[in-house]
Amino acid sequence: MRYIIYARKSTESEERQVLSIESQISELREFAAKEKLEIVASLCEAQTAKEPGRVEFAEMLSFLEQGKADGILSWNPDRLARNSIDGGQIIYLLDTGKIKDLKFPTHWFENTPQGKFMLNIAFGQSKYYVDNLSENIKRGHRAKLRKGIWPSFAPLGYVNNHKTRDIDIDAEKAPLVRKGFELYSTGKYTLKQIAKISKDLGLRSYKGNVLAVSCVQRILKSTFYYGIFEFKGEMYQGSHEPLISKKLFDTCQEVMKDRGHIMTRKAENYFPFRGLLTCGECKCAITAEVQKGHNYYRCTKKREMCSQKYVREELLSEQVKSFLQKVSLSSQDNPFVSKSVIFSFNDIF
């Protein structure tokens, strides 16, 4: 029979499985040579199997369904599946004869009712391991949160203490992060300038990258640096040492808020009818633009094909005046209450 070698490692534990695929392939080829198995393909991928959607796994099943191979050679059943869908596919292809055999150096399997039953148990154990691991991680997070400990990777300026399981100040990066807050609080620097100053001072992310402007803004808006953090929508009082004071943080937020208002600019051209009209044919909004010194209005045509053409503002003004002459208020109406009227091109023409 013809076999496909399938090796997989989980990307979630990259540092512990850096040689996992290479070692799997080496062991599986030795096993194939010992058992005198014909290998027609070798597929590898670095992706978790706790959810369906692996590309190489799908390609392997396609080969088997097309009859290009008869069986699979893998290190262990948990390399093939850790979720019920992928495990069910393997069992179904065994039932239909698309897969004739499975070989594992660490697991016994025969294509019999008893063998498939034991394989089902192995797949179930693999899924139980993933589910149980997830619950253990969540329990660990809850325990840390009760103590006010940030349960994830430490923000820039802090480091994870693997001995105490706490968050400590990074003696090298913390002063540079604090400097960014202090400079921005003066109101004399933009986010872009703070990013450049941080670059010149040698502040880099933990991956060694230069801080982008969006990253600088995210740091300046993070409450973590004065001792409060948010996790999954809930606020916690952190047990870590604050890097800045609450007063300094609030000052930075006011500067950011005021600078945001300063950046808003009025449109260079004023179009009195823009935002007031809608197209009578397709109901899209009417926009305006300047062409050869004159204001023109047109349909935005964002929903469907529309046959309406440009209209000059002078012509449109006359049409609006003509329409408004038909409108009057009774003496009972309050003259101090403003009323808005929304027109469409069908009303005007």
C-alpha positions as CSV (number, residue, x, y, z in Angstrom):
1,M,0.0,0.0,0.0
2,R,1.0,3.6,-0.6
3,Y,1.3,5.9,2.4
4,I,1.3,9.7,3.0
5,I,3.6,10.9,5.8
6,Y,1.8,13.6,7.8
7,A,3.7,15.6,10.5
8,R,2.3,18.5,12.5
9,K,3.3,20.8,15.3
10,S,1.2,23.4,17.2
11,T,2.1,27.0,16.6
12,E,1.0,27.9,20.1
13,S,4.1,26.3,21.6
14,E,6.6,27.3,19.0
15,E,9.6,27.6,21.3
16,R,9.1,24.1,22.7
17,Q,8.4,22.4,19.3
18,V,10.9,24.2,17.1
19,L,12.4,20.8,16.0
20,S,9.1,18.9,16.3
21,I,8.3,18.4,12.6
22,E,11.9,17.6,11.7
23,S,12.2,15.0,14.4
24,Q,8.8,13.5,13.4
25,I,9.8,13.2,9.8
26,S,13.1,11.6,10.7
27,E,11.4,9.0,13.0
28,L,8.6,8.3,10.5
29,R,11.0,7.7,7.6
30,E,13.0,5.3,9.8
31,F,9.8,3.5,10.7
32,A,8.7,3.3,7.0
33,A,12.1,1.8,6.1
34,K,11.9,-0.7,8.9
35,E,8.3,-1.7,7.9
36,K,9.1,-1.5,4.2
37,L,6.2,1.0,3.5
38,E,6.0,2.8,0.2
39,I,5.8,6.6,0.8
40,V,4.2,8.7,-2.0
41,A,4.0,12.1,-0.3
42,S,5.1,13.9,2.8
43,L,3.0,16.7,4.2
44,C,4.0,19.0,7.1
45,E,2.2,22.0,8.7
46,A,2.6,24.2,11.8
47,Q,-1.0,24.7,12.9
48,T,-3.1,23.7,15.9
49,A,-5.6,20.8,15.3
50,K,-8.1,22.0,18.0
51,E,-10.2,23.5,15.2
52,P,-10.9,22.3,11.6
53,G,-9.4,24.2,8.6
54,R,-5.9,22.9,8.2
55,V,-4.7,23.3,4.5
56,E,-2.2,20.4,4.4
57,F,-4.6,18.1,6.2
58,A,-7.4,18.8,3.7
59,E,-4.9,18.2,0.8
60,M,-4.0,14.8,2.4
61,L,-7.7,13.8,2.6
62,S,-8.1,14.9,-1.1
63,F,-5.2,12.6,-2.1
64,L,-6.8,9.7,-0.3
65,E,-10.3,10.3,-1.8
66,Q,-8.8,10.5,-5.3
67,G,-7.0,7.2,-4.8
68,K,-3.5,8.6,-5.0
69,A,-2.7,7.0,-1.7
70,D,-4.1,4.2,0.5
71,G,-3.0,5.1,4.0
72,I,-1.5,7.6,6.4
73,L,1.7,7.4,8.4
74,S,1.8,9.8,11.4
75,W,3.5,9.9,14.8
76,N,0.4,9.7,16.9
77,P,-3.4,10.1,16.4
78,D,-3.3,13.5,18.1
79,R,-1.2,14.7,15.2
80,L,-4.1,14.0,12.9
81,A,-7.0,15.4,14.9
82,R,-7.8,17.2,18.2
83,N,-11.4,18.1,17.2
84,S,-14.5,16.0,16.5
85,I,-14.9,17.1,12.8
86,D,-11.4,16.1,11.6
87,G,-11.5,12.9,13.7
88,G,-14.9,12.1,12.2
89,Q,-13.6,12.6,8.7
90,I,-10.8,10.0,9.3
91,I,-13.2,7.5,10.7
92,Y,-15.7,8.0,7.8
93,L,-13.0,7.6,5.2
94,L,-12.0,4.3,6.9
95,D,-15.7,3.2,6.8
96,T,-16.0,4.0,3.1
97,G,-12.7,2.4,2.2
98,K,-11.0,5.6,1.0
99,I,-8.4,5.1,3.8
100,K,-7.3,1.5,3.9
101,D,-4.8,1.7,6.7
102,L,-3.2,4.0,9.4
103,K,0.3,3.5,10.8
104,F,1.6,5.1,14.0
105,P,5.0,4.2,15.7
106,T,3.4,5.0,19.0
107,H,-0.1,3.6,18.6
108,W,-1.6,0.3,17.5
109,F,-4.2,0.3,14.8
110,E,-6.0,-2.3,12.6
111,N,-8.8,-1.4,10.1
112,T,-11.4,-3.5,12.0
113,P,-14.4,-2.5,14.1
114,Q,-12.3,-2.9,17.3
115,G,-9.4,-0.9,15.7
116,K,-11.7,2.0,14.7
117,F,-13.3,1.9,18.2
118,M,-9.8,2.3,19.8
119,L,-9.0,5.1,17.3
120,N,-12.2,6.9,18.3
121,I,-11.1,6.7,21.9
122,A,-7.6,8.1,20.9
123,F,-9.2,11.0,19.1
124,G,-11.5,11.6,22.1
125,Q,-8.5,11.7,24.4
126,S,-6.8,14.2,22.1
127,K,-9.9,16.5,22.2
128,Y,-10.2,16.0,26.0
129,Y,-6.6,17.1,26.4
130,V,-7.3,20.4,24.4
131,D,-10.5,21.1,26.3
132,N,-8.9,20.4,29.7
133,L,-5.9,22.5,28.8
134,S,-8.2,25.5,27.9
135,E,-10.0,25.2,31.2
136,N,-6.7,25.0,33.1
137,I,-5.5,28.2,31.4
138,K,-8.8,30.0,32.2
139,R,-8.6,28.9,35.8
140,G,-5.0,30.2,36.0
141,H,-6.1,33.5,34.5
142,R,-8.9,33.8,37.1
143,A,-6.5,33.1,39.9
144,K,-4.1,35.8,38.6
145,L,-6.9,38.4,38.2
146,R,-8.1,37.8,41.8
147,K,-4.5,38.8,42.9
148,G,-4.4,41.8,40.5
149,I,-1.8,40.2,38.2
150,W,-1.9,40.8,34.5
151,P,-2.5,37.3,33.0
152,S,-0.9,37.8,29.6
153,F,2.4,39.1,28.0
154,A,3.7,42.2,29.8
155,P,3.2,45.5,28.1
156,L,6.2,47.5,26.9
157,G,8.1,48.8,29.9
158,Y,7.3,45.7,32.0
159,V,8.6,42.1,31.9
160,N,7.0,38.8,33.0
161,N,8.7,37.3,36.0
162,H,8.6,33.6,35.4
163,K,9.7,32.8,39.0
164,T,7.0,34.8,40.9
165,R,4.5,34.8,38.0
166,D,4.2,38.5,38.4
167,I,4.8,41.6,36.3
168,D,8.0,43.6,37.0
169,I,9.2,46.9,35.7
170,D,11.7,46.7,32.8
171,A,14.7,48.7,34.1
172,E,15.9,49.4,30.5
173,K,12.6,50.3,28.7
174,A,10.5,51.7,31.6
175,P,12.3,55.1,31.7
176,L,11.9,55.6,28.0
177,V,8.2,54.8,28.1
178,R,7.8,57.2,31.0
179,K,9.7,59.9,29.0
180,G,7.1,59.5,26.3
181,F,4.2,60.3,28.7
182,E,6.1,63.3,30.1
183,L,6.9,64.8,26.8
184,Y,3.4,64.3,25.4
185,S,1.7,65.8,28.5
186,T,3.4,69.2,27.7
187,G,1.2,69.5,24.6
188,K,4.2,70.5,22.5
189,Y,4.7,67.1,20.7
190,T,2.5,65.1,18.3
191,L,2.2,61.3,18.4
192,K,4.5,61.2,15.3
193,Q,7.2,63.3,17.1
194,I,6.9,61.1,20.2
195,A,7.4,58.0,18.0
196,K,10.5,59.6,16.4
197,I,12.0,60.6,19.8
198,S,11.4,57.0,21.1
199,K,13.2,55.7,18.1
200,D,16.1,58.0,18.6
201,L,16.3,57.0,22.3
202,G,16.5,53.4,21.3
203,L,13.0,52.2,22.5
204,R,12.0,49.1,20.5
205,S,9.2,46.6,20.9
206,Y,10.1,43.2,22.5
207,K,10.4,41.9,18.9
208,G,13.0,44.6,18.1
209,N,10.7,46.7,15.9
210,V,10.5,50.5,15.8
211,L,7.3,51.7,17.4
212,A,4.6,52.9,15.0
213,V,2.5,55.9,15.7
214,S,-0.5,53.7,16.4
215,C,1.6,51.8,18.9
216,V,2.6,55.0,20.7
217,Q,-1.0,56.1,20.9
218,R,-2.0,52.7,22.3
219,I,0.7,53.0,25.0
220,L,-0.4,56.6,25.9
221,K,-4.0,55.5,26.2
222,S,-3.3,52.4,28.3
223,T,-4.4,52.6,32.0
224,F,-2.0,49.7,32.8
225,Y,0.8,52.2,33.3
226,Y,-0.8,53.9,36.3
227,G,-1.9,50.6,37.9
228,I,-5.4,49.8,36.4
229,F,-6.0,47.3,33.7
230,E,-8.9,45.9,31.7
231,F,-9.3,42.2,30.9
232,K,-12.2,40.9,28.9
233,G,-14.4,44.0,29.6
234,E,-13.7,44.1,33.3
235,M,-11.4,46.6,35.2
236,Y,-8.9,45.3,37.8
237,Q,-6.6,47.0,40.3
238,G,-3.2,45.8,39.3
239,S,-0.6,44.6,41.9
240,H,2.2,45.7,39.6
241,E,4.2,48.9,40.3
242,P,2.8,51.9,38.4
243,L,5.1,53.5,35.9
244,I,3.3,56.9,35.9
245,S,0.9,58.8,38.1
246,K,-2.9,59.0,37.4
247,K,-2.5,62.8,37.1
248,L,0.1,62.4,34.3
249,F,-2.1,59.9,32.5
250,D,-5.1,62.2,32.7
251,T,-3.1,65.1,31.4
252,C,-2.0,63.0,28.4
253,Q,-5.6,62.1,27.7
254,E,-6.7,65.8,27.8
255,V,-3.9,66.7,25.4
256,M,-4.9,63.9,23.0
257,K,-8.5,65.0,23.2
258,D,-7.7,68.7,22.5
259,R,-5.3,67.8,19.7
260,G,-8.0,65.7,18.1
261,H,-10.3,68.8,18.0
262,I,-7.5,70.9,16.5
263,M,-7.0,68.4,13.7
264,T,-10.6,68.7,12.5
265,R,-10.7,71.1,9.6
266,K,-13.6,72.7,7.8
267,A,-14.2,71.9,4.2
268,E,-12.4,74.4,1.9
269,N,-15.5,74.8,-0.3
270,Y,-19.0,75.5,1.0
271,F,-21.9,73.7,-0.7
272,P,-25.3,75.0,0.8
273,F,-27.3,72.1,-0.6
274,R,-25.0,69.2,0.2
275,G,-26.5,66.9,2.8
276,L,-30.0,68.3,2.1
277,L,-30.9,66.5,-1.1
278,T,-31.4,62.9,-2.2
279,C,-31.7,61.5,-5.7
280,G,-35.3,60.9,-6.7
281,E,-34.3,58.0,-9.0
282,C,-32.0,55.8,-6.9
283,K,-32.4,57.5,-3.4
284,C,-28.7,58.0,-3.0
285,A,-27.2,61.1,-1.4
286,I,-26.4,64.2,-3.5
287,T,-22.8,65.4,-3.4
288,A,-21.2,68.5,-4.8
289,E,-17.9,69.5,-6.4
290,V,-16.3,72.5,-8.1
291,Q,-15.8,72.5,-11.9
292,K,-14.4,75.5,-13.8
293,G,-15.3,77.8,-10.9
294,H,-18.9,76.7,-10.6
295,N,-20.6,74.4,-8.0
296,Y,-22.2,71.3,-9.5
297,Y,-24.4,68.8,-7.7
298,R,-24.7,65.2,-8.7
299,C,-25.9,61.8,-7.5
300,T,-23.3,59.7,-5.7
301,K,-24.6,56.6,-7.6
302,K,-23.4,54.2,-4.9
303,R,-26.4,51.7,-5.0
304,E,-27.2,51.1,-8.6
305,M,-27.0,52.6,-12.1
306,C,-28.5,56.1,-12.2
307,S,-29.2,58.3,-15.2
308,Q,-29.3,61.7,-13.4
309,K,-26.7,64.2,-14.6
310,Y,-24.9,67.2,-13.1
311,V,-26.9,70.2,-12.0
312,R,-25.3,73.7,-11.6
313,E,-26.0,75.4,-8.2
314,E,-27.6,78.5,-9.9
315,L,-30.2,76.3,-11.6
316,L,-30.8,74.3,-8.5
317,S,-31.3,77.4,-6.4
318,E,-34.0,78.6,-8.7
319,Q,-35.8,75.3,-8.6
320,V,-35.6,75.2,-4.8
321,K,-37.0,78.8,-4.6
322,S,-39.8,77.8,-6.9
323,F,-40.6,74.8,-4.7
324,L,-40.4,76.9,-1.4
325,Q,-42.9,79.4,-2.7
326,K,-45.6,76.7,-2.5
327,V,-44.8,76.2,1.3
328,S,-46.5,78.4,3.9
329,L,-47.1,78.3,7.7
330,S,-50.4,78.9,9.3
331,S,-50.7,81.7,11.9
332,Q,-51.1,79.1,14.6
333,D,-47.6,77.7,14.0
334,N,-44.9,78.9,16.4
335,P,-42.5,81.2,14.4
336,F,-39.6,80.4,16.8
337,V,-39.7,76.7,16.2
338,S,-37.4,75.8,13.2
339,K,-38.6,73.1,10.8
340,S,-36.4,71.3,8.3
341,V,-37.7,70.1,5.0
342,I,-35.9,67.2,3.1
343,F,-36.2,67.4,-0.7
344,S,-35.5,64.9,-3.4
345,F,-34.9,65.5,-7.1
346,N,-38.4,64.2,-7.8
347,D,-39.9,67.0,-5.7
348,I,-37.8,69.7,-7.4
349,F,-38.3,68.7,-11.1
